[in-house]
Amino acid sequence: MKITVDLDLCQGHAACQEEAPGIFTVPKHGKVEILCATPDPDARAAVEAAVRYCPTRALSITE
């Protein structure tokens, strides 16, 4: 699993950070930063939730 982000779409809502704080961080007035682009399989559920709840659909997962 690899996480990718489209920074043109990201608006810094931080929903991803709320769902997977060890994988994503969003600085105040900033855009998402991926802390681990290829997380362990045990983080999959949290990463999928982060992708699902991103209001701008800026995140995606590729296998």
Secondary structure as UniProt FT lines:
FT   STRAND          2..5
FT   TURN            7..9
FT   HELIX           15..19
FT   TURN            21..23
FT   STRAND          24..25
FT   TURN            28..29
FT   STRAND          33..34
FT   HELIX           41..43
FT   HELIX           44..53
FT   TURN            55..56
FT   STRAND          59..62
//
